[in-house]
Amino acid sequence: MIYYEFLKSELILTEKFVNSCSLEYRDIRILKIIYLNSLNEMYLTLSDIIEIKDLGSRATIHRGLYRMRRANVIDFFCKADSYKVKYLKPANEALNYFNKLEQNLRVKRKN
């Protein structure tokens, strides 16, 4: 029952986040991949994301990344050794979303 409650509240939080940032649900899948890799400081490049075939065509992924960047959900950055390669990391808006999900899980587990 706890898992059901968490999934239900995750759905509500995600819907609010998607609507407030004018995103699509595919963008959330991309954002989760970027976020999970950033936790270990294994930042993905723009090319890495575009090569994931399960996310859609290259153009669709590009549009999603553009949408997420415009909504301040992701940031691009370059490492000192190469200014040509763009790495992706979640921006504050996305980090707040994932923190809310984590807090929500903690509350549900205590009950």
N, C-alpha and C positions, 0 to 999 in steps of 0.2 A: 504494500500500500504506500510506503514511503516513496518508492520509485515512481509510482503513478503520480503522486502529488508533485514530485520534483519535475517530472516531464511536463505536467500541466502548467506549472508556473514558469518553466523554461520557455514553453511555447508563448505564453503571454509576454514575457520579457523580450523574447526575440521579435515578436510581432511589433511591439512598441519601438524597439530599436530600429527595425527595418523601416517602419513608417516615419520615424523621426529623422532618419538619415536619407530617406528616399533611395533605399537599396532594394535589391532583389534577393530572394532566398538563395540563389546560386552564389551571390556575393558573400553570404554568411559562410558557406562551405569553404570558399577561398580564404576568408578571414580566419576561420578556425585553423586551416593549414598554416597560414602565416604565423598565427599566435602560438601554436604548439611548437613550431620550430624555433621561434624566438625565445621560448622559455629556456632553452639550452644554448642560447646565443648562436644557433646554427641558422643564421638568416638566409632566406631563400632569395635568389635573384629573380628579376622579372622573367628571364628566360626559363628558369626552373618552373615557375607557375604556369607559364604558357604551354609548356610541354606536357602537362598533366591532361591527358586526353579525356578523362572522366568528367572534366569540368565544362566541356563544350569546345567550340571552335576557337581558334586563336583570336578572331575578331570579337567574339562574345566575351572571352576572358579579358581582353584589352579594354572593352567597354566597361566591364565590371570594375577593373582596377582604376580606371579613370573616374568612375562614379564614386568609388570608395575614397579616392584621394581628394576629390572635390568636396566630399562630405567630412573630411578630416578624420577618417577612420583608419587610414594607413599613411605611412610616410615612406618616401624613398630616401636612401642615403648612399653615399659612396665611401668606400674604405680608403685609407691613405695610400695604399699601394696601387690602386687602379681607380681612376675617375670615370672610366667608361662603363663600368659595371654598376648597375643600380640594384641595391638590396632593398628588401621590403621589411618593414616592421609595423606592428600595430601602433596607432596613435592613441592619445589620451582617451578619446571617445570610445574606442574599442576596448581599451584596458578597463574603463569604467563598466562597460557591458559585461566583460568576463568576471570582474570583481563581484558584480551583482549576482551573476550565476553562481559563483563560488559561495557567497554569503547565503544565498537561497538554499544551496545544498546543505550547508552546515545547519541551518535552522530546521530543515526537514529531517535531518539525521537525529537531532536532539529530541524531536517530538516522537 
